[in-house]
Amino acid sequence: MEEVRKVSVHKLDVDNYDTWAITMELALETKGLWEYVLKDLPDDADDAAKSKDRKARAEIGLCLEIHHLPALRIHKTAKSLWDALEKVYQEKNQARQLVLNAQLINLKKGLDEPLIKEKVASQEISYKFVGSEEMLADMLTKPVPNSKLKTCCDGIGLF
């Protein structure tokens, strides 16, 4: 007998995109709907595919806080809605990375001695800003395609 499991997804709000995206992907996957987020619905799609795409879009919409609901009027497919939400929150994540980078640089070892400058000067660590396409930690913070997952794993020496 197949076990029935209820999947609970917290609604997307302004500060939980990464965890929301992972749990939403899993929820859609368990319902056989994730593929409608990954690819555009062809113009000649049959009624069954259109119905599943609408269901995937509705599942996403039901997991949005009320201030995100206007996006449902604009984006008529699951992929379009997903991509729009991802674009908004990835931009915010990059802005957050810049803020965190500034905070890291200003960490103090002592009263007036920035920790990061000492570590960089002694060549114990180095840092540089990289775009999201080069971000190796992506696999730890959000769903990534298999090709990106392999690149991330290779880049950090995993496997």
C-alpha positions in Angstrom: 0.0 0.0 0.0 1.4 3.4 -1.0 2.0 5.8 1.9 0.2 9.2 1.6 2.3 12.1 2.8 1.1 15.7 3.1 3.6 18.2 1.9 3.6 21.5 3.8 5.1 24.6 2.1 5.3 27.9 4.0 4.0 30.8 1.9 6.6 32.9 0.0 7.3 36.1 1.8 10.1 38.7 1.5 12.7 36.7 3.5 12.3 33.0 2.8 12.7 32.5 -1.0 15.5 30.0 -0.8 13.7 27.6 1.5 10.4 28.3 -0.2 11.9 27.4 -3.6 13.3 24.1 -2.4 10.1 23.0 -0.6 7.9 24.2 -3.4 10.0 22.2 -5.9 9.6 19.1 -3.7 5.8 19.6 -3.4 5.4 20.0 -7.2 7.6 17.0 -7.8 5.5 14.8 -5.5 2.4 15.8 -7.6 4.1 15.3 -10.9 4.0 19.0 -11.8 7.6 20.1 -11.5 8.3 19.6 -15.2 5.8 22.4 -16.0 8.1 24.9 -14.1 11.2 23.7 -16.0 10.0 24.1 -19.6 7.7 26.4 -21.5 4.3 25.0 -22.4 4.2 24.6 -26.2 1.5 26.5 -28.1 0.2 23.2 -29.4 0.0 21.5 -26.0 -2.9 19.1 -25.5 -5.6 19.8 -23.0 -4.0 17.4 -20.4 -0.7 19.4 -20.4 -2.5 22.7 -20.2 -4.5 21.4 -17.3 -1.4 20.3 -15.4 0.3 23.6 -16.1 -2.7 25.5 -14.7 -2.6 23.1 -11.7 1.2 23.8 -11.2 0.6 27.5 -11.4 -2.3 27.3 -8.9 -0.1 25.2 -6.5 2.6 28.0 -6.7 -0.1 30.7 -6.3 -1.5 29.1 -3.2 1.9 29.2 -1.6 2.4 33.0 -2.0 1.7 35.6 0.6 -1.1 38.0 -0.4 1.3 40.8 -1.6 2.6 38.4 -4.3 -0.8 37.6 -5.8 -0.8 40.3 -8.5 1.9 38.2 -10.2 -0.7 35.6 -10.9 -2.6 38.0 -13.1 0.5 38.7 -15.2 2.0 35.3 -15.5 -0.3 32.7 -17.1 2.0 29.6 -17.0 3.8 27.9 -14.1 7.2 28.5 -15.7 6.5 32.2 -16.3 5.4 32.7 -12.7 8.3 30.7 -11.3 10.8 32.6 -13.4 9.4 36.0 -12.4 9.6 35.1 -8.7 13.1 33.7 -9.0 14.3 36.9 -10.9 12.9 39.2 -8.1 14.4 37.2 -5.3 17.8 36.4 -6.9 18.3 40.1 -7.4 17.5 40.6 -3.7 19.9 37.8 -2.8 22.7 39.4 -4.7 22.1 42.7 -2.9 22.1 40.8 0.4 25.5 39.2 -0.6 26.9 42.7 -1.1 25.7 43.7 2.4 27.1 40.6 4.0 30.4 41.1 2.2 30.6 44.6 3.6 29.9 43.3 7.1 32.6 40.6 6.7 35.1 43.2 5.7 34.3 45.2 8.7 34.6 42.3 11.2 37.0 43.3 14.0 39.6 41.0 15.6 40.3 43.5 18.3 39.2 47.1 19.0 40.6 48.7 15.8 41.9 45.7 13.9 39.7 44.4 11.0 39.9 40.6 11.0 39.5 40.2 7.3 42.3 42.6 6.4 44.7 40.7 8.6 43.7 37.3 7.1 44.0 38.6 3.5 47.3 40.3 4.2 48.7 37.1 5.6 47.3 35.3 2.6 45.3 32.9 4.8 42.2 33.7 2.9 41.3 35.5 -0.3 37.9 36.7 -1.5 36.3 38.0 -4.6 32.8 38.7 -5.8 31.5 36.2 -8.3 28.2 36.3 -10.3 25.5 33.7 -9.6 26.6 31.6 -12.6 29.9 31.0 -10.9 28.6 30.7 -7.3 29.6 27.3 -6.1 27.5 27.5 -2.9 24.3 27.7 -5.0 23.7 23.9 -4.6 23.5 24.5 -0.9 21.0 27.4 -1.0 18.6 26.7 -3.9 17.5 24.2 -6.4 19.9 23.9 -9.3 19.8 21.9 -12.6 22.0 18.8 -12.8 24.6 20.5 -14.9 25.1 23.3 -12.4 25.1 20.7 -9.5 27.9 18.8 -11.2 29.9 22.1 -11.7 29.3 23.1 -8.0 30.3 19.6 -6.7 33.5 19.6 -8.9 34.3 23.1 -7.8 34.3 22.4 -4.1 35.9 18.9 -4.5 32.8 17.0 -3.5 32.7 13.4 -4.9 
